[in-house]
Amino acid sequence: MKKRITIFSMIVVFVGIGLGYYFGISKPHQEAVDNFNSAYKPIKEKNNSLNKIIQDVEKNLANNELPLDNSTKTNLEKILKKSQNDKIKVPEIPNKTSDINKSIKSLPKKVDYSINERELKLALSNFKESINKNKLVTNPTSDFVIKKLKSVPTITGVEAVTESNDPNGSLNKPGGYTSAIYFTDSEVQDQIDGSDIIAKGTDAGGQIEVYKSPEEAQKRNTYLSAFDGAGLFNSGSHEVCGTCVIRTSSKLTATQQKELTKKIVESLTQL
C-alpha cells in the first residue's frame, strides 16, 4: 500500500513539474516566439520590397556607366545610403523568453518605407536618364551633331570640316577632334568675312569639336581658357558636354553665349 502511495505521489510530482514547465516556461516561450514571428513578418515583407529597389540601384551603380550630370550619381548614392540605414534589421530570435519580449517591445509602432522607395526610384530614373544623355554626346557622329544644331532656332547654317579644309589641321589626329562642325547664328550682328561657314570661323556663330574621350575634351577646353578675355585673341565661350566642346562666338554678349550654349546642350542631349 505504501509503495502504491509512493508511486502515486511521484506521478503527481512529475505531472506537477511537467505542467509547471509547460505553463510556466514552454507555453510562454512558444507564445513569445509566435508573437516575435508575427511582429516581424510585416517588417520582413516591407524590407523585401525595399531590398528589391536597393539591389536595382546597386546593380546600376556597379555598371560604372558615366552620367552627363555627376550630381545625379552623388544624389543616388546619398539616398541609397540613407535607405540602407533606415531599414529595420530583423534579428535572430533570442534564446530567452524575456529577451524575445523585449525585442518585440523595442519595435517601432509603424514601419513605412514609401518615402525611401519613392526617392530611390526618382533618383535612379534621373541617374539612368543622365547616363543615356551622356551616351548621346560621347564621340557622336558629325551627322548627329549637324541634325541637332539645325533644330536650334537661331542657328542659320552648319558645316562640318574635312581633312582638306580643316583650319586647325586636327581632324582625326592623335588628341585631335574626330569631327568639328561650324555654325552661323542670327544673333551675331557683325559682318564676318569668309567664303563659307568654315572660313568665317567661330566668330560667325560657333563650333562644336568632338573628341574621343572626356579627358581630351577637357584638355582642349583648358587650352581655350588661356585666351579668355584676351581681346582680339578671345575665342568666345567654351563648355564641355560629354566629349564635345561647345564654342560660341565672341561677338555675342555673355547672356547670348550662355543662352545659345544652353539651347545646344538641350538639343544634343534630348532623348
N, C-alpha and C positions, 0 to 999 in steps of 0.2 A: 504493500500500500504506500509506504513512504517513498519507494522507488518510483511509483507512478506519479506521486505528487511532485517529486523532484523533476521528473521528465517534463511534466506539465508546466511546472514553474519555469523550466529552462525554455520551453517552447514559447511561453508568454513573454519571457525576457527577449528572446530573439525576434519574435514578432514585433515587440515594442521597439526594439532597436531598429528593425527594418522600416517600420512605419515612421519612426523618428527621423531616420536617414532620408526616407523618401520625401516626407512633408517638410522636413527642416532643411534639407540640403539639395537632394536631387531635383525635386519639383521646382523649387525657387530658381535653381541654376538653369534648368531647361527653359523655364519661363523667361529668364533673363536673356538666354541665347535666342529664343524666338523673338523677343522684343528687340534685341540687337539687330537681327536679320531684317525684321520688319521696318525698323527705323532707318537702316542704311540702304534698303532696297531702292527707294526712290532717288536717293543720292547717287547710288551706283548708276542708275539709268540716266540721270542728268549728266553725270561725269562721262558716261559713254558717248552721249550726244556731243558734249563739248570736246571730247578727245578726238572725235572724227574730224572736226574742223581744225583742231590744233595740228593733227597729223597731216592734214592737207596743206596747211600753212608751212609746216616744217619741210614737207616734200618740195614745195615750190621754192623755198629759200635755199634748199640744198642743191638745187639745179644750178645755182651761181650765175643765172642769167642777169644781165645788166639792165636796170630800168633807165629811162631817159632822165627821170627826176629821182635822184637817190634818196630824197626825203620820204618817198613812198615806201622804200625798204626800211629806213630807220623807224618810221612810224609803225610799220607792220611788226617789226621786231619788238618794239616797245609794248604794243598791245598784246602780242603773244606772251611776253614775259609776265605781264600783269594777269592775264587769264590763267596762266600756269600757277601763279601764286594764289589766285582767288579760288582755285579748285580745291574743294574739301577732300582731304585724304581719308580714305576708308581703311581703318586699322584692322589688324588681325584680332579675332575675338580673344579677349583676355582669359586667363585661366580662372581667376577668382570671380565669383558672382558679384561681389561688391565693386570690383573694377569694371565689370560689364555694365552694371547700372550707372556707374559714374561716367563711363564713356557715352552712354545714351543721353544722360542729363547734360553733357557738355555740347551736344549738337545744337547748331543754330535752329531757331524755330522755323525759318524759311530759307530755302536754297533756290536762288534764281540766277541762272547764267544768261538770261536773254540779252542783257546789255553786252556781255562779253562776246556772245555769238554774233550779235549784230555788228559790233565794232570790228571783229575779226573778219567777217565776210566782206565788209565795206573796204577795209584796209587791204585785204587780199585782192579784191577786184581792182582797186586803184593801182596796186603793185603790178598785177598782170597786164593791165592796160598800158602802164608806163613801159613795161618790157616790150610790148608789141609796137609801141610808138618808136622805141629806140631801134627796133629792127628795121623800121622804115628808113631811118636816117643813118644806118650803118652801111657805109660804102654803097649808096644807092646808084643806080644807073643814071646816065645823063638824060635819058628819055623820061625817067620817072621825075627827075628834078624839073625838067622843062615843062612837063604836064602840070606839075604843082605850081610852078611860078606863073603859068598862064592863067591860073584861077585867082590870082591876086589882082583886084580891080585896077590899081594904079600902074601896074606893070604893062608897058605897051609893046615891048619886043624882047625876044630871048634868042640867044645864040651860043652854042657850045663850041669850045675851041677844038682844034685838031692839032696834030703834031706839026703841021706845016704853017699854022697861023697862031700858035700859042705864044703870047707876048713874053711870058716868063720862061718858056722852054722847059717847063717842069712836068709836062704831061707824061704819066706812066714811068717816070724815072724814080729810082730809089729815094724814098722820103718825099717824093712829089705827089701831086694830086692825081687821082685816077680819072677825074673829069673836072672841067671848070666851065661854068655857064655864066655868061654875062647877060645883063638885062638893062633895059631902059625903063625909066619911071616918069610918069607925067608930073610928079611933084617937083622934079628938077626944072627950074626955070631958066637956068643959064644955057646959053648956046654952047654945046660941046662939039668940037670938031672931030671928024673921023669918017672914013668911008663906009664903015659898018659898025654894028654894035660892039664887036670886039675891039675895033680900033678906037672907039670912043672911050672904052675902059670903064672902070667903076664910077667915074665922075658922072656918067650919064644915068646912073641908077644904082648899079651894084653888081655883085658877083657872088656865086656860090662855088666854093672849092671843096671837092670831095676827096677824102683821104681814106686809106685802108683801115686805120686804127684811130681811136680817140687820142692816143698819145701823139701821133703825127699831127692831128688836127690842132691839139693844144700847143704843140711846139710852134706851128705856123701862127697861131693866134698870139702867142707870146712875142714872136718876131714882129708882128704888125703893131703890137703895143708900143714898140720903141719909137714909132712915128706919130703917136697920139699927140695932138696939139703942136705939131711941127710945121705949122704954116703951110707953105707950098707942098711940103712932103707929107702932109697929113693924108692918110689913105682912107679916111672915113671910119665909120663904126665897124666893129667886127665882133662876132659872137660865135662860140662853138655850140653846135647842136648835133649830138651823136658824133659822127666822124666828118661832119660838114662844118665849114667856116662860112658863116653868112656875113657878107660885107655890104655896106650901103654907102652911097655917095657922100663925100664931104661937103657937097653943095646943098645938102638937106640940113634943116635945123636939127638939133638934138631930139626934139619931140618927134619930128618926122622920121628920123632914123629909128627911134625906138618903136614907133607905130608900124613902120614898114617891116622891121625885123620880126615884130610880134606876128604880123599877118603871114609872113613867110613861114615862120615856125609852125603856126597853126595849120597852114596848108600842107606842109611837109609831113606833119605828124597826124593828119586826120585819118582815122581808121575807117 
